[in-house]
């Protein structure tokens, strides 16, 4: 396991301490590990040829949408 030394702004350090005190993390070290892991995982490190990336949540949501003007339903809604 690599060892890293990190200098944080006081407000950021206080926020991490608060999360530990609130029980979100067992220790400050665990908090730092998990927060760094979550931050790094937000960056896409997957190859662009991955077929799963083509069917992401955003792409699926867009393809599921329908233009109401293009519907062929015979439902007559009146207000």
N, C-alpha and C positions, 0 to 999 in steps of 0.2 A: 504494500500500500504506500502511495506517495504521501509525503508530508508537505504541507503548504502553509506559509505564514501570510496572514492577511491583515490589512489595516482597514478598519471600517469607520465611517462617520459616526459620531456619537449617537445621533438619532436612529440610525439603522441598527447599531449595536443595542440600543435600548429597546427597540421593537423586537429584536430577536430574543432578548432577555425576557420580555413580557410574554412572548409566545411560550417560552419554556416554563415560566411561572404559572401560566394559565393551563399547563398540562398538554399543550399541543405537541410538545416534544419531550422526551425523557431527559435529555441533557443538551447543553449548548452545542456540543460537538455533533450530536445526532441532528440537531436543527440545521447546523451549517451544511452537513453532508446532504440532507434531504432537500434543502432549499437550493443548493448548487445543482444537484441532480435534476430537480424540476426545471430550473432555469436553462440548463444545457439541453434538456430534452425538448424544449420548445423550438430549438433550431432544427431544421430538417437535415438529417444526415443520411437519409435514404436516397438511393439512386433514383434518377428520374424514370428509369425503365420499369419501376415497380408497378405492377398492374393494380395493386391496392390503392395507390395514390390517385388513380384515375376515377375511382368510385368513392371519393372522400365524402364526408357528411355534407359539405357545402355543395359539391357537384350533384349529389343525390337529391338534396333538397330543391335545387334549381330544376332538375329534370322532372321532379314530381309535381311542380307547379303547373297550373293550367290557366290559360287566359279565359276568363268567364265569357268573353264575346265569342270564343271559338267552340264553346260547348254545344253539343247537339241535343241536349236534354229538352224534353217537351214540358218541363216544369214551368208553369205560369205563376210566377211570383208577383203579387201585387202588394202595394203598400197603401 
